[in-house]
Amino acid sequence: MKKTYKIDVDCANCANKMEEAAKNTAGVADASVNFMTLKMSVEFEEGADAAAVMEEVLKNCKIVEDDCEIYL
């Protein structure tokens, strides 16, 4: 399953950090962040609970970029 989320991030470098943090989260098969559109696309692993995984993605993104936001 693939979902797209609106995000708030200040710069392209920060968006890259968010993308890497999302990709390294358990339950995420792949993730991409588009800084120009302020959107994050996340492809979940088979059987993963998207809501629970996204809570972890948000936590991991806050570690690398504390003023970012993902609108779940």
Residue pairs with C-beta under 8 A, 6 or more apart in sequence:
1 43
1 44
1 48
1 50
2 41
2 42
2 43
2 44
3 41
3 42
3 44
3 50
4 39
4 40
4 41
4 42
5 39
5 40
5 41
5 42
5 54
5 70
5 71
5 72
6 38
6 39
6 70
6 71
7 15
7 18
7 33
7 38
7 39
7 40
7 68
7 69
7 70
7 71
8 38
8 68
8 69
8 71
9 15
9 18
9 33
9 35
9 38
9 65
9 68
9 69
10 67
10 68
11 35
12 35
14 65
14 68
15 33
15 34
15 35
16 33
17 61
17 64
17 65
18 33
18 40
18 61
18 64
18 65
18 68
19 31
19 32
19 33
19 40
20 64
21 57
21 60
21 61
21 63
21 64
21 65
22 28
22 31
22 33
22 40
22 42
22 57
22 60
22 61
23 30
23 31
24 60
25 31
25 53
25 56
25 57
25 60
26 53
26 56
27 44
27 45
27 48
27 49
27 52
27 53
27 56
28 42
28 43
28 44
28 45
28 48
28 53
28 57
29 43
29 44
29 45
30 42
30 43
31 40
31 41
31 42
31 43
31 57
32 40
32 41
33 39
33 40
33 41
34 40
34 41
40 70
42 50
42 53
42 54
42 57
44 50
44 53
51 72
54 70
54 72
55 72
57 70
58 70
58 72
61 68
61 70
62 68
